[in-house]
């Protein structure tokens, strides 16, 4: 029962955060739309359509069920495993929160390779390794050529 209330609270909080984010987008969109001329806005605003779709979508219940609880730990590590089932919408919210590095953020522009610290380090290390390898091949070749003549 305690896990069910925690999951329900978490899902409700995530829904509130998502609503605030969508509302903020709509406010920004309406401010930008006021500055546009009427003929430019005739085709319809995609942000307004997204807002309408979001508002019309029903908030589905979590359908939380506990299927089993088991001890997944060892003598030194205490781990309690819970097998639960949720609605797809609630499971996606929890998954996006727990594994945010896996899910793409729709609003965030893709980072360039030189702005991503991992890729900058990876390419730098790759260049150093290639340079060392080429230097090694040159030195080995020159040593073999000296030895054979």
TORLUM-103458 format. One line per field, with one value per atom (N, C-alpha, C, O): residue number from 1; x, y, z; chain; atom name. Coordinates in steps of 0.2 Angstrom, whole numbers, plus 5000, padded with zeros to 4 digits. Each point is the difference from the previous one (the first is absolute). Layout:
<pts>
pavo <- [NUM/...];
x <- [X/...];
y <- [Y/...];
z <- [Z/...];
kolvo <- [A/...];
lumgu <- [CA/...];
</pts>
This chain:
<pts>
pavo <- [1/1/1/1/2/2/2/2/3/3/3/3/4/4/4/4/5/5/5/5/6/6/6/6/7/7/7/7/8/8/8/8/9/9/9/9/10/10/10/10/11/11/11/11/12/12/12/12/13/13/13/13/14/14/14/14/15/15/15/15/16/16/16/16/17/17/17/17/18/18/18/18/19/19/19/19/20/20/20/20/21/21/21/21/22/22/22/22/23/23/23/23/24/24/24/24/25/25/25/25/26/26/26/26/27/27/27/27/28/28/28/28/29/29/29/29/30/30/30/30/31/31/31/31/32/32/32/32/33/33/33/33/34/34/34/34/35/35/35/35/36/36/36/36/37/37/37/37/38/38/38/38/39/39/39/39/40/40/40/40/41/41/41/41/42/42/42/42/43/43/43/43/44/44/44/44/45/45/45/45/46/46/46/46/47/47/47/47/48/48/48/48/49/49/49/49/50/50/50/50/51/51/51/51/52/52/52/52/53/53/53/53/54/54/54/54/55/55/55/55/56/56/56/56/57/57/57/57/58/58/58/58/59/59/59/59/60/60/60/60/61/61/61/61/62/62/62/62/63/63/63/63/64/64/64/64/65/65/65/65/66/66/66/66/67/67/67/67/68/68/68/68/69/69/69/69/70/70/70/70/71/71/71/71/72/72/72/72/73/73/73/73/74/74/74/74/75/75/75/75/76/76/76/76/77/77/77/77/78/78/78/78/79/79/79/79/80/80/80/80/81/81/81/81/82/82/82/82/83/83/83/83/84/84/84/84/85/85/85/85/86/86/86/86/87/87/87/87/88/88/88/88/89/89/89/89/90/90/90/90/91/91/91/91/92/92/92/92/93/93/93/93/94/94/94/94/95/95/95/95/96/96/96/96/97/97/97/97/98/98/98/98/99/99/99/99/100/100/100/100/101/101/101/101/102/102/102/102/103/103/103/103/104/104/104/104/105/105/105/105/106/106/106/106/107/107/107/107/108/108/108/108/109/109/109/109/110/110/110/110/111/111/111/111/112/112/112/112/113/113/113/113/114/114/114/114/115/115/115/115/116/116/116/116/117/117/117/117/118/118/118/118/119/119/119/119/120/120/120/120/121/121/121/121/122/122/122/122/123/123/123/123/124/124/124/124/125/125/125/125/126/126/126/126/127/127/127/127/128/128/128/128/129/129/129/129/130/130/130/130/131/131/131/131/132/132/132/132/133/133/133/133/134/134/134/134/135/135/135/135/136/136/136/136/137/137/137/137/138/138/138/138/139/139/139/139/140/140/140/140/141/141/141/141/142/142/142/142/143/143/143/143/144/144/144/144/145/145/145/145/146/146/146/146/147/147/147/147/148/148/148/148/149/149/149/149];
x <- [5004/4996/5004/4999/5007/5004/5004/5000/5002/5003/4995/5001/4992/4995/4999/4999/5001/4999/5006/4999/5007/5006/5000/5001/4997/5000/4994/5001/4993/4995/5002/4999/5004/5003/5005/4999/5005/5005/4997/5002/4994/4996/4996/5001/4996/4996/5005/4998/5007/5005/5003/5001/5001/5002/4995/5002/4992/4994/5000/4999/5001/5000/5006/4999/5007/5006/4999/5002/4995/4999/4995/5001/4994/4995/5003/4998/5006/5003/5004/5001/5003/5004/4996/5002/4993/4996/4996/5000/4998/4997/5005/4999/5007/5006/5001/5001/4999/5001/4995/5001/4992/4995/5000/4999/5003/5001/5005/4999/5007/5005/4998/5001/4995/4997/4995/5000/4996/4995/5003/4998/5008/5003/5004/5000/5002/5004/4994/5001/4993/4995/4997/4998/5002/4998/5004/4997/5009/5005/4999/5003/4995/4999/4994/4996/5005/4994/4995/5001/4993/4994/5001/4997/5005/5001/5005/4999/5006/5005/4997/5002/4993/4998/4994/4996/5002/4994/5000/4995/5011/5001/4999/5000/4999/5000/5006/5005/4995/5006/5001/4995/5011/5001/5000/4998/5005/5000/4993/4999/4996/4993/4997/4996/5006/4997/5003/4996/5010/5003/4997/4998/5000/4997/4993/4998/4998/4994/5000/4995/5009/5001/5002/4997/5007/5002/4994/4999/4997/4995/4994/4997/5002/4995/5001/4996/5011/5002/4998/5001/4996/4997/5006/5005/4995/5005/4998/4995/5009/4998/5002/5005/4991/5002/5007/5001/5002/5007/4999/5004/4990/4998/5006/5003/4999/5006/4998/4995/5009/4999/5007/5005/4995/5006/4999/4996/5009/5000/5004/4999/5006/5004/5006/5002/5000/5006/5005/4998/5008/5005/5007/5001/5003/5006/5005/5002/5001/5005/5007/5004/4997/5007/5004/4998/5008/5004/5001/4997/5008/5001/5002/4999/5005/5003/4995/5000/4997/4995/4993/4998/4998/4993/4996/5000/4997/4996/4993/5000/4995/4994/4997/5000/4998/4997/4993/4997/4999/4993/4998/5002/4994/4997/4993/4996/5004/4994/4998/5004/4990/4997/4997/4996/5004/4998/4997/5000/4996/4997/5006/5006/4994/5005/5002/5006/4990/5001/5004/5005/4993/5004/5007/5004/4996/5006/5005/5006/4992/5004/5003/5005/4990/5002/5006/5005/4994/5005/5006/5006/4994/5006/5003/5007/4990/5003/5004/5005/4992/5003/5006/5006/4994/5005/5006/5006/4992/5005/5000/4999/5002/4999/5006/4999/5006/5006/4998/5003/4992/4999/4994/5001/4995/4994/5002/5004/4995/5001/4995/4994/5009/4995/4998/5005/4989/4997/5002/5001/5000/5001/5007/5002/5003/5007/5003/4999/5004/5004/5005/5004/4998/5006/5006/5001/5003/5007/5005/5000/5004/5005/5006/5000/5003/5005/5006/5002/4999/5005/4998/5004/4989/4997/4999/4999/5001/4999/5006/5005/4996/5006/5003/5006/4989/5003/5003/5005/4991/5003/5006/5004/4996/5007/5006/5005/4993/5006/5001/5006/4989/5001/5004/5005/4993/5004/5007/5004/4997/5007/5004/5005/4992/5004/5001/5006/4989/5001/5006/5004/4996/5005/5007/5005/4996/5006/5002/5006/4989/5002/5002/5005/4992/5002/5007/5004/4997/5007/5005/5005/4994/5005/5001/5005/4989/5001/5004/5004/4995/5003/5008/5004/4997/5007/5003/5006/4991/5002/5002/5005/4990/5001/5007/5004/4996/5006/5007/5004/4996/5006/5001/5006/4989/5002/5002/5005/4992/5002/5007/5004/4998/5007/5005/5005/4993/5004/5001/5006/4989/5001/5004/5004/4995/5004/5007/5005/4997/5007/5003/5006/4990/5003/5001/5005/4991/5001/5005/5003/4999/5006/5006/5005];
y <- [4994/5006/5006/5005/4995/5006/5001/5006/4989/5001/5003/5003/4994/5003/5007/5004/4999/5007/5004/5005/4992/5004/5000/5006/4989/5000/5005/5003/4996/5005/5007/5004/4998/5007/5002/5005/4990/5002/5001/5005/4991/5001/5006/5004/4998/5006/5006/5005/4995/5005/5001/5006/4989/5000/5003/5004/4994/5003/5008/5003/4999/5007/5004/5005/4992/5003/5000/5005/4990/5000/5005/5003/4998/5005/5007/5004/4997/5007/5001/5006/4989/5001/5001/5005/4992/5001/5007/5003/4999/5006/5006/5005/4994/5005/5000/5006/4989/5000/5004/5003/4995/5004/5007/5004/4998/5008/5003/5005/4991/5003/5000/5005/4990/5000/5005/5004/4998/5005/5007/5004/4997/5006/5001/5006/4989/5000/5002/5003/4993/5001/5007/5002/5002/5006/5005/5005/4994/5004/4998/5005/4990/4998/5004/5002/4999/5003/4994/4994/5009/4995/4995/4995/5008/4996/4994/4995/5006/4995/4994/4995/5007/4995/4996/4997/5005/4997/4992/4997/5000/4993/4996/4994/5009/4997/4999/5000/5000/5000/4993/4997/4999/4994/4999/4995/5010/5000/5000/4997/5007/5000/4993/4998/4999/4993/4995/4996/5005/4995/5001/4996/5011/5001/4997/4997/5004/4997/4993/4997/5000/4992/4998/4995/5009/4998/5001/4996/5009/5002/4994/4998/5000/4996/4992/4996/5003/4993/4999/5004/4990/4999/4997/4997/5005/4998/4992/4999/4997/4993/4998/5002/4993/4998/4995/4998/5002/4996/4992/4997/5001/4993/4996/4995/5007/4998/4993/4999/4996/4993/4998/5000/4997/4996/4993/4997/5000/4993/4996/4994/5009/4996/5004/5005/4993/5004/4994/4995/5006/4995/5004/5006/4990/5002/4999/4994/5011/4999/5002/5000/5001/5001/4995/4994/5007/4995/5001/5004/4993/5001/5007/5002/5001/5007/5005/5006/4993/5005/4998/4994/5010/4999/5004/5006/4989/5003/4997/4993/5011/4997/5001/5006/4989/5001/4999/4996/5008/5000/5000/5003/4992/4999/5003/4998/5008/5003/5001/4999/5003/5002/5006/5002/5002/5007/5001/4996/5009/5002/5003/5001/4998/5002/5008/5001/5003/5007/5001/5004/4993/5000/4997/5003/4992/4996/5004/5001/5003/5004/5006/5002/5001/5006/4997/5004/4991/4997/4998/5002/4995/4999/5006/5000/5005/5006/5003/5004/4996/5003/4996/5003/4990/4996/5000/4999/5000/4999/5006/4999/5007/5006/5001/5003/4994/5000/4996/5000/4995/4996/5003/5000/5003/5003/5007/5004/4998/5006/5005/4999/5007/5006/5003/5002/4998/5003/5007/5002/5002/5007/5002/5005/4991/5001/4999/4995/5010/5000/4995/4999/4997/4995/5004/5005/4992/5003/4999/4994/5010/4999/4996/5000/4997/4995/5004/4997/5009/5004/5003/5002/4998/5002/4995/5001/4992/4995/4998/4998/5002/4998/4993/4999/4997/4993/4999/4997/5006/4999/5004/4998/5008/5004/4996/5000/4997/4996/4993/4999/4998/4994/5002/4996/5009/5002/5002/4999/5005/5002/4994/4999/4996/4994/4996/4997/5002/4997/5003/4996/5010/5004/4998/4999/5001/4999/4992/4999/4997/4993/4999/4996/5007/4999/5003/4997/5009/5003/4995/4999/4998/4996/4994/4997/5000/4994/5002/4996/5009/5002/5001/4998/5005/5001/4993/4999/4997/4993/4997/4996/5004/4997/5003/4996/5010/5004/4997/4999/5001/4998/4993/4998/4997/4993/4999/4996/5008/4999/5003/4996/5009/5003/4995/4999/4998/4995/4994/4997/5001/4994/5001/4996/5010/5002/5001/4998/5005/5000/4993/4999/4997/4993/4996/4996/5005/4996/5003/4996/5010/5002/5000/5002];
z <- [5000/5000/5000/4997/5007/5000/4993/4998/4999/4993/4995/4996/5005/4995/5001/4995/5011/5002/4997/4997/5004/4998/4992/4997/5000/4992/4998/4995/5008/4998/5001/4996/5010/5001/4995/4997/5001/4995/4993/4997/5001/4994/5000/4995/5010/5000/5000/4996/5007/5000/4993/4998/4999/4993/4995/4996/5005/4996/5001/4995/5012/5001/4997/4997/5003/4997/4992/4997/5000/4993/4998/4995/5009/4999/5000/4996/5009/5001/4994/4997/5001/4994/4994/4996/5003/4994/5000/4995/5011/5001/4998/4997/5006/4998/4993/4997/4999/4993/4997/4995/5007/4997/5001/4996/5010/5002/4995/4997/5002/4996/4993/4996/5002/4993/4999/4994/5011/4999/5000/4996/5007/5000/4993/4998/5000/4993/4995/4995/5005/4995/5000/4995/5011/5000/4996/4997/5002/4997/4992/4996/5002/4993/4997/5003/4990/4997/4999/5000/4999/4999/4994/5001/4994/4994/5001/4997/5007/5001/5005/4999/5005/5005/4997/5004/4990/4997/4999/5001/4998/4999/5007/4999/5006/5007/5003/4997/5010/5004/5002/5003/4995/5003/5007/5003/5001/5007/5003/5005/4992/5002/4999/5005/4990/4999/5005/5002/4999/5005/5007/5004/4998/5006/5000/5005/4990/5000/5000/5004/4993/5000/5007/5003/5000/5007/5005/5004/4995/5005/4999/5005/4989/4998/5002/5001/5000/5002/5007/5004/4997/5007/5004/4998/5009/5005/5001/5004/4994/5001/5007/5003/5001/5006/5000/4994/5011/5000/5000/4998/5004/5000/5004/4997/5008/5004/5003/5004/4995/5003/5003/4996/5010/5002/4999/5002/4994/4998/5005/5001/5002/5005/5002/4997/5009/5003/5002/5003/4996/5001/5002/4999/5005/5002/4995/4998/4999/4994/5002/4996/5011/5002/5002/5000/5002/5003/5008/5003/4999/5008/5001/5006/4990/5001/4997/5003/4992/4997/5001/4999/5004/5001/4994/5000/4996/4994/5001/5000/4999/5000/4993/4997/4999/4994/5000/5004/4992/4999/4993/4996/5003/4993/5000/5004/4992/4999/4993/4996/5003/4993/5001/5005/4989/5000/4993/4996/5004/4993/4996/5003/4990/4996/5001/5000/5001/5001/5007/5000/5005/5006/5000/5003/4994/4999/4996/5001/4994/4996/5004/4999/5005/5004/5005/5001/5002/5005/4996/5003/4991/4996/4998/5000/4998/4998/5006/4999/5007/5005/5002/5002/4999/5002/4995/5002/4991/4995/4995/4994/5009/4996/4994/4995/5007/4995/4994/4994/5006/4994/4996/4994/5009/4996/4997/5004/4990/4997/5002/5001/5001/5001/4994/4996/5003/4993/4999/4994/5011/5000/4999/4997/5006/5000/4993/4997/5001/4993/5001/5005/4990/5000/5001/4998/5007/5001/4995/4997/5001/4995/5003/5006/4990/5003/5004/5004/4994/5003/5007/5004/4997/5006/5005/5006/4992/5004/5003/4997/5010/5003/4999/4999/5000/4999/4993/4999/4996/4993/4999/4996/5007/5000/5003/4997/5008/5003/4996/4999/4998/4996/4994/4999/4997/4994/5002/4996/5009/5002/5002/4997/5006/5002/4994/4999/4996/4994/4996/4997/5002/4997/5003/4996/5010/5004/4998/4999/5002/4998/4993/4999/4996/4993/4999/4997/5006/5000/5003/4996/5009/5003/4996/4999/4998/4996/4994/4998/4999/4994/5001/4997/5009/5002/5001/4998/5005/5002/4993/4999/4996/4994/4996/4997/5004/4996/5004/4996/5010/5004/4999/4999/5001/4998/4993/4999/4997/4993/4999/4996/5007/4999/5004/4997/5008/5003/4996/5000/4997/4996/4994/4998/4999/4994/5002/4996/5009/5003/5001/4998/5005/5002/4993/5000/4995/4994/4996/4996/5004/4996/5003/4997];
kolvo <- [A/A/A/A/A/A/A/A/A/A/A/A/A/A/A/A/A/A/A/A/A/A/A/A/A/A/A/A/A/A/A/A/A/A/A/A/A/A/A/A/A/A/A/A/A/A/A/A/A/A/A/A/A/A/A/A/A/A/A/A/A/A/A/A/A/A/A/A/A/A/A/A/A/A/A/A/A/A/A/A/A/A/A/A/A/A/A/A/A/A/A/A/A/A/A/A/A/A/A/A/A/A/A/A/A/A/A/A/A/A/A/A/A/A/A/A/A/A/A/A/A/A/A/A/A/A/A/A/A/A/A/A/A/A/A/A/A/A/A/A/A/A/A/A/A/A/A/A/A/A/A/A/A/A/A/A/A/A/A/A/A/A/A/A/A/A/A/A/A/A/A/A/A/A/A/A/A/A/A/A/A/A/A/A/A/A/A/A/A/A/A/A/A/A/A/A/A/A/A/A/A/A/A/A/A/A/A/A/A/A/A/A/A/A/A/A/A/A/A/A/A/A/A/A/A/A/A/A/A/A/A/A/A/A/A/A/A/A/A/A/A/A/A/A/A/A/A/A/A/A/A/A/A/A/A/A/A/A/A/A/A/A/A/A/A/A/A/A/A/A/A/A/A/A/A/A/A/A/A/A/A/A/A/A/A/A/A/A/A/A/A/A/A/A/A/A/A/A/A/A/A/A/A/A/A/A/A/A/A/A/A/A/A/A/A/A/A/A/A/A/A/A/A/A/A/A/A/A/A/A/A/A/A/A/A/A/A/A/A/A/A/A/A/A/A/A/A/A/A/A/A/A/A/A/A/A/A/A/A/A/A/A/A/A/A/A/A/A/A/A/A/A/A/A/A/A/A/A/A/A/A/A/A/A/A/A/A/A/A/A/A/A/A/A/A/A/A/A/A/A/A/A/A/A/A/A/A/A/A/A/A/A/A/A/A/A/A/A/A/A/A/A/A/A/A/A/A/A/A/A/A/A/A/A/A/A/A/A/A/A/A/A/A/A/A/A/A/A/A/A/A/A/A/A/A/A/A/A/A/A/A/A/A/A/A/A/A/A/A/A/A/A/A/A/A/A/A/A/A/A/A/A/A/A/A/A/A/A/A/A/A/A/A/A/A/A/A/A/A/A/A/A/A/A/A/A/A/A/A/A/A/A/A/A/A/A/A/A/A/A/A/A/A/A/A/A/A/A/A/A/A/A/A/A/A/A/A/A/A/A/A/A/A/A/A/A/A/A/A/A/A/A/A/A/A/A/A/A/A/A/A/A/A/A/A/A/A/A/A/A/A/A/A/A/A/A/A/A/A/A/A/A/A/A/A/A/A/A/A/A/A/A/A/A/A/A];
lumgu <- [N/CA/C/O/N/CA/C/O/N/CA/C/O/N/CA/C/O/N/CA/C/O/N/CA/C/O/N/CA/C/O/N/CA/C/O/N/CA/C/O/N/CA/C/O/N/CA/C/O/N/CA/C/O/N/CA/C/O/N/CA/C/O/N/CA/C/O/N/CA/C/O/N/CA/C/O/N/CA/C/O/N/CA/C/O/N/CA/C/O/N/CA/C/O/N/CA/C/O/N/CA/C/O/N/CA/C/O/N/CA/C/O/N/CA/C/O/N/CA/C/O/N/CA/C/O/N/CA/C/O/N/CA/C/O/N/CA/C/O/N/CA/C/O/N/CA/C/O/N/CA/C/O/N/CA/C/O/N/CA/C/O/N/CA/C/O/N/CA/C/O/N/CA/C/O/N/CA/C/O/N/CA/C/O/N/CA/C/O/N/CA/C/O/N/CA/C/O/N/CA/C/O/N/CA/C/O/N/CA/C/O/N/CA/C/O/N/CA/C/O/N/CA/C/O/N/CA/C/O/N/CA/C/O/N/CA/C/O/N/CA/C/O/N/CA/C/O/N/CA/C/O/N/CA/C/O/N/CA/C/O/N/CA/C/O/N/CA/C/O/N/CA/C/O/N/CA/C/O/N/CA/C/O/N/CA/C/O/N/CA/C/O/N/CA/C/O/N/CA/C/O/N/CA/C/O/N/CA/C/O/N/CA/C/O/N/CA/C/O/N/CA/C/O/N/CA/C/O/N/CA/C/O/N/CA/C/O/N/CA/C/O/N/CA/C/O/N/CA/C/O/N/CA/C/O/N/CA/C/O/N/CA/C/O/N/CA/C/O/N/CA/C/O/N/CA/C/O/N/CA/C/O/N/CA/C/O/N/CA/C/O/N/CA/C/O/N/CA/C/O/N/CA/C/O/N/CA/C/O/N/CA/C/O/N/CA/C/O/N/CA/C/O/N/CA/C/O/N/CA/C/O/N/CA/C/O/N/CA/C/O/N/CA/C/O/N/CA/C/O/N/CA/C/O/N/CA/C/O/N/CA/C/O/N/CA/C/O/N/CA/C/O/N/CA/C/O/N/CA/C/O/N/CA/C/O/N/CA/C/O/N/CA/C/O/N/CA/C/O/N/CA/C/O/N/CA/C/O/N/CA/C/O/N/CA/C/O/N/CA/C/O/N/CA/C/O/N/CA/C/O/N/CA/C/O/N/CA/C/O/N/CA/C/O/N/CA/C/O/N/CA/C/O/N/CA/C/O/N/CA/C/O/N/CA/C/O/N/CA/C/O/N/CA/C/O/N/CA/C/O/N/CA/C/O/N/CA/C/O/N/CA/C/O/N/CA/C/O/N/CA/C/O/N/CA/C/O/N/CA/C/O/N/CA/C/O/N/CA/C/O/N/CA/C/O/N/CA/C/O/N/CA/C/O/N/CA/C/O/N/CA/C/O/N/CA/C/O/N/CA/C/O/N/CA/C/O/N/CA/C/O/N/CA/C/O/N/CA/C/O];
</pts>
